[in-house]
Amino acid sequence: MANVISDETIDYVGILAKLELSDEEKEAAKKDMADMLDYIDKLGELDTTGIEPMSHVFPVNNVMREDVVTNGDGSEDTLKNAPEHNESGFIVPKTVES
């Protein structure tokens, strides 16, 4: 089915990809893109009757667990290690002057 890629298409793709291609690179890119499109066309010819569409090769499931606190937040133990603290947090030197 030989897809033909125009120079304008290659220039546009180059702009989108922010690439500066030499004339030789443009010709190679045109051939590569045409080969990819030919392959996609060939895949379109396959008989997929009875084949269920999928998004991944392997089954993908969300792994969810119950959000259960098992040992508390440890804030009391953490505050015990602070040089200065109050009931709810660390006391630190002022760093910004108002």
C-alpha positions in Angstrom: 0.0 0.0 0.0 3.1 2.2 -0.1 2.2 5.3 1.9 3.9 8.4 0.5 5.0 11.1 3.0 5.3 14.6 1.7 8.1 17.1 2.4 5.5 19.3 4.1 4.6 16.5 6.5 8.2 15.9 7.4 8.8 19.7 7.8 5.7 19.9 10.1 6.8 16.9 12.2 10.2 18.5 12.5 8.7 21.7 13.7 6.5 19.9 16.3 9.5 17.9 17.5 11.8 21.0 17.4 14.2 19.2 15.1 16.4 20.7 12.4 16.9 17.9 9.8 19.3 17.9 6.9 18.0 16.9 3.5 19.4 13.4 4.0 17.8 13.1 7.4 14.4 14.3 5.9 14.6 11.6 3.2 15.4 8.9 5.8 12.6 10.1 8.1 10.1 10.0 5.1 11.1 6.4 4.4 10.9 5.4 8.1 7.5 7.1 8.5 6.2 5.4 5.3 7.4 2.0 6.5 5.7 2.5 9.8 2.4 3.5 8.1 2.7 0.5 5.8 3.1 -1.8 8.8 0.1 -0.3 10.5 -1.9 -0.8 7.3 -0.7 -4.4 7.3 -1.9 -4.9 10.9 -5.3 -3.5 9.8 -5.7 -6.5 7.5 -5.6 -9.0 10.3 -8.8 -10.9 11.2 -9.5 -9.9 14.8 -13.0 -11.4 14.9 -13.6 -12.7 18.4 -10.5 -11.0 19.9 -11.3 -8.8 22.9 -9.7 -5.3 22.8 -7.1 -4.7 25.5 -5.0 -1.8 26.7 -2.2 -3.9 28.3 -0.6 -7.2 27.5 -1.0 -8.3 31.1 -4.1 -7.8 33.3 -3.9 -4.5 35.1 -5.8 -4.1 38.4 -5.7 -1.3 41.0 -4.2 -2.7 44.1 -6.2 -1.1 46.9 -5.9 -1.8 50.6 -7.9 -0.6 53.5 -6.3 2.5 55.0 -5.8 1.5 58.6 -3.6 3.1 61.2 -1.5 0.4 62.8 0.9 2.2 65.1 -0.3 5.8 65.4 1.5 8.9 64.1 4.4 8.8 66.5 4.2 12.5 67.1 4.8 12.2 70.9 7.9 10.2 70.4 9.1 12.6 67.7 8.6 15.6 69.9 10.5 14.0 72.8 13.7 14.2 70.5 13.3 17.9 69.8 15.5 20.4 71.7 12.4 22.7 72.2 8.8 21.9 71.6 5.3 22.6 72.8 2.2 20.3 72.9 1.8 20.2 69.1 5.1 21.0 67.4 8.7 22.0 67.3 9.9 25.4 68.4 12.5 26.8 66.0 14.5 30.0 65.7 12.8 32.8 63.8 14.1 33.0 60.3 12.2 35.8 58.7 12.0 39.3 60.0 8.6 41.1 59.8 
